[in-house]
Amino acid sequence: MHSLPRARRFRPALTRLSRVLRRTLRLRTLRLRTLRRRRLAMTAVALLLAAAGAVVVAYVRTPLPTEPQPGVTDEGSTVYYADGRTPLFRLGANREIVRHDQIPDRLRWAVLAAEDRGFYGGHGVSPTGTMRALWNNASGGDTQGGSTITQQLARNYFKGLSKDRTAGRKIKEIFVAVKLARRRSKDEILDLYLNTVYFGRETSGVQAAARAYFDKDVWQLGVAEGALLAAMIQRPAYFRTQGDDAPARALRSRWRYVLDGMVSMGRLSPAEAARQRFPRTQDQWRGVAPSGQGLLVRQRVLAELEGLGIPERTVVNGRLRIYTGLDRRWMEHAERAMRQVREPEWPRNARGGLIAVDPRDGAVKAFYGGDPRRSMFDSVFNPVAQAGSTFKPYVLAAALRRGYSVRTRVSGRSPLRFAPDGSVTPMTAPGYKVANDEEIGSLGTVDLVRATALSVNTGFVKAALKVGVANVLETARRFGVPESALKPHKGQAGIALGVPDVAAADQAAGYAAFANGGRAVTPHLITRIVDARGRRVPLPWDRHDRHDSYDRHDGQGGLGRQGGRVLDGEQAAQATYAMRAVVTGGTGRRAALPDRDAAGKTGTTDGNRAAWFVGYVPQLSAAVVMANTERAPLRGLPGHPGKVAGENLPATVWRSFMEEVTRDMPALPFPEPAFTGVAADWDDPGPGQGEGPGKAPGTGGTPDPGGTPNPGATPSPGGTPSLTRNPRGTPAPPKDARKKPCAPSCPTS
């Protein structure tokens, strides 16, 4: 038998062996792979368990915060206009916490439709939103839309979470949110959120936002208004409530998204949603940051609070409600009146202002203290000028208080030189030389009415010396001129010509005493303060004493007690009669109002360095001051190339303002005087000058042929007012003046 070659005999065996080896290798590889997979699985399980354990440990170790972040619950103190609703500005955070029952459900559902539609059914965290936020944080994408309301509250309200955009911070936020959802009710979480979330316009919380955008309380908002506030939460710094630019269109789109969400949540019917129209917000938002005159109001409010013993540190975020007497429309009228004389264009050394005071209680109703862009130094509460001839009514009041009437006669000659006792001395002798304004010149004998109307310097210096300079100073102090302004001029006859520097606020308040029948008032912005507990803080000007007189100034800038009576009704009526003559036929004719009587006094200081008009109607007293702080003539202002005097620009500004603010006031008459008191003759002839009335022309006794301007009242027949007479037929002065009128040496009453 032929045998096969050796190679062919072993091939099958080799093949079988190769198959066995390959199968063995495959089994071994499979076993190794299975082992590796098991090891990997076990490792993965271990890692997952470790991660889960770490999460559990981290969750357990993450404390539930209970303390809010600094400032997140602060409520500022709000300063309001006289209407008690419109805020002037806020001191501190613009937030006002409201209760759960004050927030309407329609607003709650609008916010949930905008920010967290699954709020009531969720557990405080949105997994999809969280993953999206983590991815965006890692990739640098948009950060919006990743957090539920509970997460936002955890991040923005409670202490302990940073603002870093990191995964670690996000995980901690999730833990806190889950714990909050477990520990606090949904309504409590939503209330905290709504009272703290930022809405733009520097407002936090729904109440402040409702005021800022709609000038309403939150419970007054409708569906469309609530939807707008809800829409603002997403991008408050970007959205615009008015216009048609990209931010405005984006807000309207978001607003519609909110309404659609309310429909999908079953909280608004499709028909109701279709009826909604995009709401209109306030054209000019007010009430947070002061601007314009509000900056000066803020200064003065803080100064008054400091004077009341309430320092600024306790006011800011002190939750006080501070009410002022300021009328917003009147403030605008005051600013408009000053802008008509182009005050914002004046040089820096020129200052001007206007202030109006309620004669009933001294509340400041309006003021313009100057354009804050030129200077933050206000020109009405700070003394910027000498009072000038606006001080003369205090001399007149001093004479009335001493028992004289305005029919008392003085010399209008000019110039004159006076001895300390008030007598006229030769011009070559020692004494105090006084001259009238060159436009008035030298006059004959005039009564105090005409002396007031024409601002006769010589006549008022004579009157001051006759009643006593000390009495003039005391009278001015009782009317409210600060002691610090009067003290340097003690014993000086020049006090009659207004040498003290007096603030316009004090002058307006001083003349308010003439307007109200003789009772001094304290000028003040603040009319009422309510603290955080709803208790009213007592104010010194709340207390009116009808009989006694109290210091209004403590000599150190502080505020004292409300003044008392400084003139009786008859004396105040006589002073007003004289100042009505200023407006009807004297230096203040440009201040005359078309529909009612007004009284007042012009003032121009030496060299036209300052000019005033202070005047009043029965319901309002106002002062206008203009001055050159460099003590040079005030001249060449924009639109007014000449010198400024009380009878031109100040009188014009006063009339412009008063015409506007009195438009809705009844035209009340002033009380008519009976002209009681002693009508003295102080026109004593100087050495070598005649002995009285009836002397030759040019002597001291020659009456001024011009007569006395008639301010609207009708004196008794013959031009001489009737005097009340006692049974013996002699003139009977008022009850407080039934004694011989005092010489300058008499003690102060």
FISELO-150195 format. One line per 5 residues: their letters; for each residue y, z, x of C-alpha. Coordinates in steps of 0.05 Angstrom, whole numbers, always signed. Example, Ala and Ser with C-alpha at 12.3 -4.5 7.8 and 13.67 -1.06 7.14 Angstrom:
<sites>
AS> -90:+156:+246  -21:+143:+273
</sites>
This chain:
<sites>
MHSLP> +0:+0:+0  +66:-21:+26  +110:+40:+36  +187:+42:+19  +238:+49:+73
RARRF> +256:+121:+90  +327:+115:+66  +306:+93:-2  +254:+148:-7  +309:+203:+4
RPALT> +365:+173:-38  +345:+203:-105  +338:+271:-74  +407:+266:-42  +437:+244:-108
RLSRV> +406:+303:-144  +430:+350:-90  +501:+321:-93  +502:+330:-168  +480:+402:-161
LRRTL> +533:+415:-109  +588:+384:-150  +566:+422:-211  +565:+486:-171  +634:+472:-144
RLRTL> +661:+457:-212  +632:+521:-240  +662:+560:-183  +730:+527:-192  +726:+541:-266
RLRTL> +709:+613:-253  +767:+618:-204  +815:+586:-254  +791:+631:-310  +800:+691:-265
RRRRL> +870:+670:-245  +888:+657:-318  +862:+725:-337  +901:+756:-280  +964:+718:-301
AMTAV> +954:+738:-373  +944:+810:-354  +1005:+806:-310  +1045:+775:-367  +1021:+827:-416
ALLLA> +1038:+881:-366  +1107:+852:-355  +1118:+845:-430  +1095:+916:-440  +1140:+939:-384
AAGAV> +1198:+899:-412  +1185:+926:-481  +1181:+995:-453  +1245:+984:-415  +1278:+960:-479
VVAYV> +1253:+1020:-516  +1275:+1067:-461  +1343:+1032:-456  +1351:+1036:-532  +1332:+1109:-533
RTPLP> +1378:+1125:-475  +1437:+1086:-504  +1479:+1138:-540  +1508:+1125:-607  +1583:+1127:-594
TEPQP> +1624:+1172:-639  +1692:+1170:-605  +1738:+1110:-618  +1770:+1073:-561  +1840:+1097:-541
GVTDE> +1892:+1068:-588  +1843:+1036:-637  +1860:+1085:-693  +1933:+1094:-675  +1982:+1087:-732
GSTVY> +2054:+1076:-712  +2115:+1105:-746  +2150:+1055:-790  +2225:+1049:-800  +2245:+1021:-868
YADGR> +2306:+990:-899  +2340:+1026:-957  +2293:+994:-1008  +2237:+1038:-980  +2188:+979:-975
TPLFR> +2215:+929:-925  +2201:+951:-854  +2254:+943:-801  +2206:+954:-744  +2148:+998:-722
LGANR> +2146:+1049:-666  +2076:+1044:-638  +2014:+1009:-665  +2024:+965:-726  +1967:+993:-767
EIVRH> +1963:+1031:-832  +1895:+1060:-851  +1876:+1050:-924  +1820:+1081:-965  +1757:+1046:-989
DQIPD> +1781:+1044:-1061  +1847:+1011:-1040  +1813:+949:-1011  +1796:+900:-1066  +1725:+872:-1070
RLRWA> +1752:+800:-1068  +1779:+813:-999  +1715:+846:-975  +1673:+787:-996  +1723:+738:-966
VLAAE> +1716:+773:-898  +1640:+774:-904  +1640:+700:-922  +1680:+687:-859  +1646:+733:-810
DRGFY> +1578:+758:-833  +1547:+730:-896  +1483:+769:-885  +1518:+836:-874  +1488:+876:-932
GGHGV> +1417:+849:-921  +1417:+851:-845  +1403:+904:-793  +1469:+899:-755  +1446:+842:-709
SPTGT> +1438:+767:-719  +1381:+742:-673  +1403:+670:-676  +1476:+688:-666  +1458:+734:-608
MRALW> +1416:+681:-573  +1472:+630:-583  +1522:+679:-554  +1478:+695:-494  +1468:+621:-480
NNASG> +1543:+608:-487  +1558:+666:-441  +1509:+639:-389  +1534:+567:-395  +1608:+583:-401
GDTQG> +1612:+555:-471  +1650:+578:-533  +1645:+653:-545  +1659:+650:-620  +1608:+664:-675
GSTIT> +1557:+705:-637  +1567:+774:-667  +1558:+807:-734  +1612:+852:-763  +1571:+912:-739
QQLAR> +1568:+883:-669  +1643:+869:-669  +1656:+940:-691  +1611:+967:-636  +1648:+926:-585
NYFKG> +1720:+935:-608  +1721:+1004:-641  +1677:+1052:-603  +1686:+1079:-534  +1634:+1061:-481
LSKDR> +1628:+985:-484  +1665:+944:-434  +1698:+877:-449  +1657:+841:-395  +1622:+777:-416
TAGRK> +1554:+796:-387  +1483:+797:-414  +1479:+872:-399  +1540:+887:-440  +1514:+843:-496
IKEIF> +1447:+879:-497  +1481:+946:-500  +1524:+920:-557  +1461:+901:-595  +1431:+970:-585
VAVKL> +1494:+1004:-609  +1499:+957:-669  +1427:+971:-690  +1439:+1046:-685  +1504:+1040:-725
ARRRS> +1468:+1001:-779  +1416:+1057:-783  +1463:+1116:-781  +1523:+1093:-822  +1529:+1062:-891
KDEIL> +1548:+989:-898  +1612:+1007:-935  +1632:+1055:-881  +1622:+1003:-827  +1660:+951:-866
DLYLN> +1718:+999:-879  +1724:+1015:-805  +1723:+942:-789  +1776:+923:-840  +1822:+979:-818
TVYFG> +1819:+959:-744  +1806:+884:-737  +1863:+842:-709  +1895:+791:-756  +1950:+762:-713
RETSG> +2025:+774:-718  +2014:+838:-678  +1979:+870:-737  +1914:+908:-739  +1880:+926:-804
VQAAA> +1884:+893:-872  +1943:+934:-898  +1989:+916:-840  +1966:+844:-844  +1980:+841:-919
RAYFD> +2051:+866:-906  +2062:+819:-848  +2038:+755:-881  +2053:+766:-954  +2099:+827:-958
KDVWQ> +2048:+859:-1005  +2001:+918:-1005  +1929:+899:-993  +1908:+917:-1063  +1958:+866:-1090
LGVAE> +1927:+807:-1054  +1894:+751:-1094  +1833:+710:-1076  +1870:+656:-1038  +1911:+707:-999
GALLA> +1849:+748:-981  +1813:+685:-959  +1871:+668:-913  +1869:+736:-880  +1793:+730:-872
AMIQR> +1802:+661:-840  +1853:+688:-790  +1802:+736:-759  +1766:+680:-721  +1825:+654:-681
PAYFR> +1887:+696:-697  +1927:+673:-637  +1914:+599:-650  +1919:+589:-725  +1985:+574:-758
TQGDD> +1998:+589:-831  +2051:+535:-840  +2062:+464:-817  +2015:+406:-807  +1997:+409:-734
APARA> +1926:+419:-708  +1927:+496:-713  +1952:+492:-785  +1899:+441:-805  +1845:+483:-770
LRSRW> +1866:+544:-810  +1864:+507:-876  +1794:+482:-859  +1772:+553:-843  +1804:+578:-907
RYVLD> +1763:+528:-947  +1701:+549:-908  +1713:+620:-931  +1720:+600:-1004  +1657:+558:-1000
GMVSM> +1621:+617:-970  +1642:+662:-1027  +1614:+609:-1075  +1548:+606:-1038  +1543:+682:-1039
GRLSP> +1554:+683:-1114  +1620:+720:-1109  +1664:+663:-1133  +1649:+608:-1183  +1658:+536:-1162
AEAAR> +1712:+528:-1215  +1751:+588:-1189  +1745:+562:-1118  +1771:+494:-1139  +1832:+527:-1172
QRFPR> +1854:+563:-1108  +1914:+536:-1070  +1930:+550:-998  +1978:+609:-1002  +2048:+610:-973
TQDQW> +2063:+664:-923  +2131:+694:-907  +2177:+644:-873  +2204:+697:-827  +2157:+753:-811
RGVAP> +2190:+822:-805  +2170:+892:-792  +2138:+902:-724  +2178:+886:-662  +2253:+897:-668
SGQGL> +2299:+839:-651  +2373:+824:-658  +2409:+883:-689  +2341:+915:-699  +2341:+931:-624
LVRQR> +2406:+970:-634  +2378:+1003:-697  +2318:+1026:-656  +2364:+1057:-604  +2403:+1094:-656
VLAEL> +2343:+1117:-697  +2311:+1146:-634  +2377:+1179:-616  +2382:+1211:-685  +2310:+1235:-682
EGLGI> +2323:+1265:-613  +2384:+1300:-642  +2339:+1327:-697  +2291:+1356:-646  +2239:+1300:-655
PERTV> +2228:+1268:-586  +2205:+1196:-579  +2136:+1215:-553  +2120:+1248:-619  +2148:+1191:-660
VNGRL> +2109:+1134:-628  +2042:+1131:-665  +2062:+1194:-702  +2049:+1162:-770  +2120:+1180:-793
RIYTG> +2154:+1141:-848  +2227:+1137:-831  +2275:+1111:-884  +2345:+1087:-869  +2404:+1071:-913
LDRRW> +2410:+1001:-884  +2413:+943:-933  +2381:+881:-904  +2429:+833:-939  +2489:+874:-918
MEHAE> +2465:+874:-846  +2465:+798:-851  +2535:+798:-880  +2560:+843:-824  +2530:+797:-771
RAMRQ> +2558:+735:-806  +2628:+766:-810  +2628:+780:-735  +2599:+711:-719  +2656:+680:-757
VREPE> +2702:+704:-701  +2650:+679:-651  +2632:+747:-623  +2569:+722:-587  +2614:+676:-546
WPRNA> +2662:+731:-524  +2667:+749:-450  +2627:+808:-427  +2687:+853:-422  +2703:+843:-496
RGGLI> +2665:+884:-547  +2667:+886:-622  +2630:+915:-680  +2630:+932:-754  +2599:+990:-791
AVDPR> +2598:+1010:-865  +2585:+1080:-892  +2568:+1105:-961  +2624:+1155:-979  +2576:+1196:-1022
DGAVK> +2533:+1220:-964  +2551:+1185:-899  +2491:+1139:-898  +2503:+1078:-856  +2493:+1017:-902
AFYGG> +2503:+963:-850  +2528:+952:-780  +2536:+900:-726  +2541:+931:-657  +2548:+867:-617
DPRRS> +2501:+812:-596  +2444:+845:-557  +2439:+783:-514  +2506:+801:-485  +2495:+875:-480
MFDSV> +2448:+929:-507  +2507:+977:-510  +2526:+981:-583  +2600:+980:-601  +2598:+1022:-665
FNPVA> +2561:+1086:-648  +2591:+1091:-579  +2666:+1100:-569  +2691:+1035:-537  +2766:+1043:-551
QAGST> +2822:+1090:-567  +2831:+1101:-642  +2903:+1076:-640  +2940:+1079:-706  +2876:+1088:-745
FKPYV> +2884:+1161:-724  +2949:+1168:-764  +2915:+1184:-830  +2889:+1248:-799  +2962:+1267:-784
LAAAL> +2977:+1251:-856  +2918:+1294:-879  +2942:+1351:-835  +3009:+1349:-870  +2976:+1347:-938
RRGYS> +2932:+1407:-919  +2995:+1445:-900  +3024:+1435:-969  +3069:+1375:-959  +3067:+1311:-1001
VRTRV> +3069:+1239:-979  +3141:+1237:-1004  +3161:+1277:-943  +3213:+1238:-904  +3215:+1223:-831
SGRSP> +3259:+1181:-786  +3237:+1110:-770  +3288:+1100:-715  +3263:+1074:-649  +3260:+1095:-595
LRFAP> +3265:+1171:-601  +3253:+1228:-554  +3223:+1292:-580  +3226:+1363:-556  +3162:+1405:-561
DGSVT> +3187:+1437:-626  +3194:+1368:-659  +3269:+1363:-654  +3301:+1298:-631  +3334:+1303:-563
PMTAP> +3381:+1255:-526  +3346:+1198:-492  +3370:+1225:-425  +3340:+1294:-437  +3268:+1315:-422
GYKVA> +3218:+1303:-477  +3166:+1256:-505  +3193:+1186:-514  +3164:+1145:-571  +3179:+1074:-594
NDEEI> +3155:+1034:-653  +3119:+968:-647  +3168:+913:-631  +3151:+877:-696  +3173:+939:-735
GSLGT> +3233:+957:-694  +3280:+1012:-713  +3283:+1035:-784  +3322:+1087:-823  +3292:+1144:-863
VDLVR> +3224:+1129:-891  +3174:+1172:-930  +3103:+1181:-904  +3078:+1126:-950  +3122:+1074:-918
ATALS> +3111:+1104:-849  +3036:+1094:-861  +3044:+1024:-889  +3086:+1000:-830  +3052:+1045:-778
VNTGF> +3117:+1078:-755  +3102:+1113:-690  +3165:+1155:-687  +3154:+1181:-757  +3082:+1202:-744
VKAAL> +3097:+1237:-679  +3151:+1276:-716  +3101:+1294:-771  +3049:+1317:-720  +3100:+1361:-685
KVGVA> +3124:+1390:-751  +3055:+1409:-777  +3030:+1429:-708  +2989:+1389:-659  +2935:+1442:-663
NVLET> +2931:+1431:-738  +2925:+1356:-728  +2868:+1366:-679  +2833:+1414:-725  +2841:+1367:-784
ARRFG> +2813:+1308:-745  +2754:+1351:-723  +2739:+1370:-794  +2741:+1297:-814  +2688:+1284:-761
VPESA> +2723:+1264:-697  +2680:+1294:-642  +2706:+1355:-606  +2692:+1321:-540  +2742:+1266:-558
LKPHK> +2797:+1314:-580  +2792:+1368:-526  +2825:+1329:-469  +2887:+1319:-513  +2899:+1390:-534
GQAGI> +2973:+1404:-543  +2993:+1331:-534  +3039:+1300:-586  +3010:+1232:-567  +2949:+1252:-608
ALGVP> +2988:+1225:-668  +2984:+1155:-639  +2908:+1156:-630  +2898:+1167:-556  +2826:+1195:-563
DVAAA> +2768:+1147:-555  +2731:+1149:-622  +2669:+1112:-645  +2674:+1064:-703  +2619:+1103:-738
DQAAG> +2661:+1166:-736  +2722:+1129:-762  +2683:+1098:-820  +2656:+1166:-838  +2724:+1199:-830
YAAFA> +2756:+1150:-879  +2696:+1160:-926  +2725:+1230:-938  +2788:+1198:-966  +2746:+1152:-1009
NGGRA> +2702:+1207:-1039  +2759:+1255:-1056  +2762:+1297:-994  +2692:+1316:-972  +2671:+1303:-899
VTPHL> +2606:+1267:-887  +2562:+1256:-826  +2548:+1183:-809  +2473:+1173:-803  +2420:+1119:-806
ITRIV> +2361:+1162:-826  +2361:+1183:-899  +2290:+1210:-905  +2230:+1225:-861  +2159:+1235:-887
DARGR> +2107:+1261:-838  +2033:+1242:-832  +2014:+1293:-885  +2064:+1267:-935  +2113:+1324:-926
RVPLP> +2188:+1311:-925  +2223:+1332:-861  +2289:+1368:-877  +2352:+1334:-851  +2418:+1369:-838
WDRHD> +2458:+1319:-880  +2413:+1332:-940  +2451:+1397:-951  +2520:+1390:-982  +2567:+1450:-983
RHDSY> +2624:+1437:-1030  +2669:+1493:-1007  +2662:+1508:-933  +2669:+1463:-873  +2618:+1459:-818
DRHDG> +2617:+1427:-749  +2584:+1359:-749  +2582:+1354:-674  +2558:+1407:-626  +2598:+1380:-569
QGGLG> +2537:+1353:-534  +2521:+1292:-576  +2477:+1331:-624  +2483:+1329:-699  +2505:+1389:-737
RQGGR> +2508:+1407:-810  +2540:+1363:-862  +2615:+1374:-869  +2648:+1407:-928  +2713:+1395:-965
VLDGE> +2773:+1378:-921  +2821:+1356:-975  +2825:+1370:-1049  +2825:+1313:-1098  +2900:+1309:-1104
QAAQA> +2910:+1309:-1029  +2858:+1254:-1020  +2891:+1213:-1075  +2959:+1218:-1040  +2929:+1197:-974
TYAMR> +2895:+1138:-1008  +2961:+1120:-1042  +2993:+1114:-974  +2936:+1073:-945  +2936:+1027:-1006
AVVTG> +3007:+1010:-986  +2981:+987:-919  +2940:+933:-953  +2988:+913:-1008  +3053:+910:-968
GTGRR> +3042:+935:-898  +3007:+916:-834  +2939:+906:-868  +2955:+852:-918  +2901:+806:-891
AALPD> +2849:+857:-912  +2869:+854:-985  +2810:+840:-1031  +2819:+790:-1088  +2787:+830:-1144
RDAAG> +2800:+904:-1130  +2844:+954:-1095  +2830:+973:-1023  +2859:+1024:-976  +2859:+1027:-901
KTGTT> +2896:+1028:-836  +2906:+979:-779  +2906:+1001:-707  +2928:+968:-643  +2929:+1007:-579
DGNRA> +2980:+1003:-523  +2982:+934:-492  +2934:+906:-545  +2875:+933:-507  +2839:+949:-572
AWFVG> +2848:+932:-645  +2821:+963:-709  +2818:+959:-783  +2787:+1018:-821  +2788:+1015:-896
YVPQL> +2751:+1032:-960  +2741:+1021:-1033  +2715:+1080:-1075  +2642:+1060:-1062  +2644:+1041:-988
SAAVV> +2681:+1055:-923  +2679:+1006:-865  +2708:+1002:-795  +2719:+942:-750  +2735:+951:-676
MANTE> +2749:+902:-620  +2765:+922:-550  +2773:+901:-478  +2731:+949:-436  +2772:+933:-375
RAPLR> +2833:+965:-408  +2871:+899:-405  +2900:+862:-464  +2848:+833:-511  +2869:+761:-516
GLPGH> +2845:+690:-510  +2780:+699:-549  +2744:+636:-572  +2782:+608:-631  +2838:+658:-623
PGKVA> +2883:+643:-563  +2934:+697:-577  +2931:+773:-572  +2884:+810:-618  +2917:+862:-662
GENLP> +2893:+904:-720  +2928:+861:-771  +2894:+796:-750  +2821:+790:-729  +2797:+861:-748
ATVWR> +2829:+857:-817  +2800:+787:-827  +2730:+809:-809  +2735:+870:-853  +2756:+828:-913
SFMEE> +2702:+777:-900  +2648:+831:-900  +2675:+870:-958  +2683:+809:-1003  +2608:+796:-996
VTRDM> +2581:+867:-1004  +2627:+887:-1062  +2610:+824:-1101  +2560:+862:-1144  +2599:+927:-1146
PALPF> +2643:+947:-1205  +2717:+945:-1187  +2731:+1020:-1193  +2803:+1045:-1190  +2827:+1097:-1142
PEPAF> +2850:+1163:-1171  +2926:+1164:-1181  +2962:+1221:-1147  +3009:+1270:-1182  +3049:+1276:-1117
TGVAA> +3046:+1352:-1117  +3067:+1389:-1055  +3132:+1397:-1017  +3172:+1333:-1005  +3204:+1357:-941
DWDDP> +3260:+1323:-903  +3241:+1318:-830  +3295:+1268:-812  +3335:+1320:-776  +3393:+1288:-739
GPGQG> +3393:+1291:-664  +3452:+1317:-623  +3515:+1281:-644  +3481:+1243:-700  +3502:+1262:-771
EGPGK> +3479:+1320:-814  +3437:+1287:-866  +3436:+1237:-923  +3500:+1203:-941  +3526:+1196:-870
APGTG> +3553:+1133:-841  +3507:+1074:-830  +3465:+1081:-768  +3463:+1156:-772  +3400:+1196:-782
GTPDP> +3412:+1203:-856  +3415:+1130:-874  +3356:+1113:-919  +3315:+1051:-903  +3339:+999:-952
GGTPN> +3270:+969:-957  +3244:+1024:-1001  +3171:+1044:-1006  +3117:+991:-1018  +3084:+1001:-1085
PGATP> +3008:+1001:-1076  +2996:+992:-1150  +3013:+1060:-1177  +3075:+1073:-1219  +3115:+1132:-1194
SPGGT> +3158:+1174:-1240  +3224:+1146:-1264  +3277:+1139:-1212  +3228:+1126:-1157  +3217:+1200:-1143
PSLTR> +3150:+1229:-1163  +3151:+1286:-1212  +3132:+1353:-1182  +3096:+1408:-1219  +3146:+1464:-1228
NPRGT> +3136:+1538:-1237  +3174:+1577:-1291  +3234:+1586:-1246  +3241:+1511:-1238  +3224:+1505:-1165
PAPPK> +3170:+1457:-1139  +3101:+1488:-1141  +3057:+1465:-1083  +2982:+1463:-1091  +2944:+1528:-1095
DARKK> +2925:+1526:-1021  +2996:+1511:-999  +3038:+1562:-1037  +3070:+1589:-975  +3126:+1565:-931
PCAPS> +3105:+1502:-894  +3088:+1520:-823  +3126:+1502:-760  +3087:+1480:-699  +3081:+1552:-678
CPTS> +3041:+1571:-740  +2968:+1589:-728  +2913:+1540:-745  +2888:+1549:-815
</sites>
